[in-house]
Amino acid sequence: MKAILFVALILYVNAGPSINLADHAEVVPQEAIDYINSVQNSWVASKQWVGSMTMKNARVFASSIFKLDTDYPEKNWGSLLDYFTAPSSFDSRTQWPNCIHPIRDQGQCGSCWAFAASEALSDRLCIAKGPNVVLSPQWLVNCETNNKGCGGGNSYLAWNYMMVNGTVLDSCVPYTAEDGNCPTSCTGTGTLTKYYATSANIFTNPTSIQAEILTNGPVEANFMVYQDFYSYISGVYVHTWGGEVRAHSVKMIGWGISGLQKYWICANSWGTSFGMQGYFQIAFSQCGIDTYCVAGNPKV
Ligand SMILES: *[C@@H]1O[C@H](CO)[C@@H](O)[C@H](O)[C@H]1NC(C)=O
């Protein structure tokens, strides 16, 4: 009897604080922070960015529509990948120091899919020796009507839109964090000049993703966000506690290795007080991070 009680107690303790996904619930209660920091040492949880945010607000920060039923075109490397060995680490910020644009803040609008797409294309334009410009996530929010604006969107549809219809400068249509009509002239400054992608592809395995980042620059990555992710402050994220919130899109800029753990380096769009100055590291294969990346080449 004592043994059974003991086992039951261990199982109870190991499950961590109970999970509450109701709108008014705190996304990461203090007990969860303490639990995460006590059961693993890969990453550090903190209240720094998340504070006492509710589940309702948390859901807005992660509003990507992960995969659709349609099969989108996967990048075809031919036999090239047979001869490709990725270096153990790679960081776009050191490779192309002037082209990786600053971290941005999507605010209370489910536009992660538009930020990751426009930021990755901005970086790629610069890398391809094109103009070093910042493209407009707001243009995608307002004009890419196959997605749902601040209500969320799919990253392939965003790239396909940038390929077919193009996008404009951030200075032309500045970010408002609200839905609105597609403007016919700049709401900011300048003229409605279009910037295009020349392709849109998906990348569904680590080797293909690494080859793409190394060759052409950052990609848009998608992954499932769990409650604990909101408390990430440093280290290599591995899902440790909490229920599924929603899928999220971010800009992936490289990878590295810590001990034996391979990780991806990603730029979030939750401002610079999230994670490591707005960036985070996530272990390979965690939460689908390396199963559905999207990118295309810029039209220079
Ligand atoms: C391009 O824009 C038109 C007009 O807004 C829209 O109907 C169409 O779906 C867009 N194309 C893509 C690929 O998103």
The ligand as a Gaussian input file, in Angstrom:
#p B3LYP/6-31G(d) Opt

LIG

0 1
 C       -3.714000      38.239000     -55.881000
 O       -4.642000      39.288000     -55.640000
 C       -5.966000      39.012000     -56.080000
 C       -6.771000      40.274000     -55.900000
 O       -6.759000      40.699000     -54.553000
 C       -6.516000      37.827000     -55.318000
 O       -7.823000      37.512000     -55.748000
 C       -5.600000      36.617000     -55.523000
 O       -6.049000      35.538000     -54.711000
 C       -4.158000      36.973000     -55.149000
 N       -3.297000      35.849000     -55.489000
 C       -2.700000      35.080000     -54.580000
 C       -1.867000      33.985000     -55.118000
 O       -2.786000      35.242000     -53.381000

